[in-house]
Amino acid sequence: MRRFTYVALPSRVVFGAGMIAQLPAELEALGAKRALVLSTPGRGSSVRRIAGSLGERLAGIYDGAVMHVPVEVAEEARRTAREVGADCCVAVGGGSTIGLGKAIALTSGLPVVAVPTTYSGSEMTTILGMTEAGIKKTQRDPGVLPKAVIYDPELTIGLPAAISAASGMNAIAHCVEALYAHDGNPINTILAEEGMRALASALPQIVADPGNLEARSEALYGAWLAGVSFATVGMALHHKLCHVLGGTWNLPHAETHSVVLPHAARYNRDAAPDAMARIARALNAPDAPAGLWDLEQRLGLKMALRDLGMPESGLERAAKIATSSPYPNPRAVEYAAVLELLRGAFSGQRPRA
């Protein structure tokens, strides 16, 4: 007989092309009158257009979001929110920007409205990661969950094909680990498999034609399901390794997920046969780890940690950090085996089928 616990997080989702026009109405529903708009430095004109639509509700713009949410950046953004008298935050961007909104919410209680422009899925979770002194730590807090999320595929059209592909593989990583999570459940399993199917179908179309709005919509739909499927279950070895590599060596977040994922799946393949069968089915591939690697190669992504700037001399340290406080994982997390995984990811070799 099945035994499981299912937790449904409260969330409001507005989905569709052109739905960014609903942002003022979403703030109105929250009773928010002074919104601080958050972004990364490179979003420029698109963020100014969105901010301009808020009229008198715009309290200011903070465009200093960066990868892995350094605590110094979080403190600066929190200070800005206080100085402008913000009563909510609007996070426009990917996981870095939405993570910054969560960091502000953690200490201030300000509600966050998320406007994702990548496929990170952070907007659907209570997970917050911040980096201090080269170590990235994660936590869960219901208070950081965005109150509303606006998914508008038109906002993703300008996302370069390579970044779109890496971000989509980040979302697929959420699906993979949701499928073999130690505290998984049938609902999350259904969402994860469907999310992966949608992303695996849409991403090659986006790489071939970045302006394909239908494919952009399908990818955003998949990313939404990926985020939901991952929101209430535990992370495993793949995410632990990516947190270590990103936080300690400042490797690019989505690209690191892409490189590590096939090798982490290979590590867990024999310990999670049902999950691997679902992954293979979603990818229309005979073998899950090799299918993930093949999809990434088809998307033209970087396939090796060395290509992301990871020094080979750091592999042993990364394995030690990851195995010193491991996340629950289908297969026992052991130093020698994890080091072998990392060496495979460093060289970018195709996992053995």
CORWOKA-V673407 format. One record per run of one state. SS is the DSSP state (H for helix, E for strand, C for the rest). FROM is the first residue (numbers start at 1). TO is the last residue. If there is no record, write none. Layout:
ss->(SS,SS)
from->(FROM,FROM)
to->(TO,TO)
This chain:
ss->(C,E,C,H,C,E,C,H,C,H,E,C,E,H,C,E,C,H,C,E,C,H,C,E,C,E,C,H,C,E,C,H,C,H,C,H,C,H,C,H,C,H,C,H,C,H,C,H,C,H,C,H,C)
from->(1,13,16,19,31,35,41,44,53,55,58,66,70,71,84,88,94,95,109,111,117,122,125,127,133,135,141,142,145,148,152,153,157,161,180,186,209,213,232,237,250,253,272,273,284,288,299,305,309,312,325,335,348)
to->(12,15,18,30,34,40,43,52,54,57,65,69,70,83,87,93,94,108,110,116,121,124,126,132,134,140,141,144,147,151,152,156,160,179,185,208,212,231,236,249,252,271,272,283,287,298,304,308,311,324,334,347,353)
